């Protein structure tokens, strides 16, 4: 699994004033929560670069106060004008407790519809799934080798490994092969 390492410092003060002081030091306030605990800490903004600014799904190994936690990104907040990272929420992974998360969809194969001039259009980039931490997957892969002109691939068409439940609507299209205008009259 792709892991990102983040080192943080426990936060004793919370609130608007303390958060503003934290951001002035090129750090951000972070809340890490799980079924049994809640941890407030600060970390360098640069530590989250590989976790937030990527299309991949990654797990973060967070070390705070001498303890290490396996976490996933749950929420992030950006400044509305400068787009600077303001706040991050992390979810602690605990064995035996199911987790809902979004993972990217990738495609394999080559579509016969694209070979004859169709245009492949990806409609959905991420799919919401639910699984136990020990059954987590980093991505879902859909086979497009049977897609002809005008056909769509839907969420229900993706093969998912055992222990992973798809939470997105089954009828939602994830990709299609569009018929170009030049070929529409010939069909």
Number of C-alpha atoms within 10 A of each C-alpha: 9 10 15 18 15 18 16 20 16 16 19 8 11 11 8 9 9 14 19 14 13 18 19 10 11 12 22 23 27 22 16 20 17 14 10 7 8 11 15 18 20 22 24 18 18 13 15 18 12 15 21 16 8 9 13 15 20 20 18 22 17 21 16 19 13 9 7 14 16 18 23 23 20 15 12 13 12 12 10 9 6 7 9 12 20 19 19 21 18 21 20 25 20 17 11 10 12 16 17 17 18 19 20 16 21 13 13 10 11 14 19 16 22 17 11 12 15 21 17 20 12 16 14 14 13 19 18 14 19 19 19 17 19 13 13 19 18 14 15 17 13 19 16 20 14 12 20 19 22 14 14 20 21 18 20 15 14 16 11 16 11 8 13 16 14 18 14 15 12 12 11 14 16 21 22 22 23 18 20 13 9 9 12 8 7 6 6
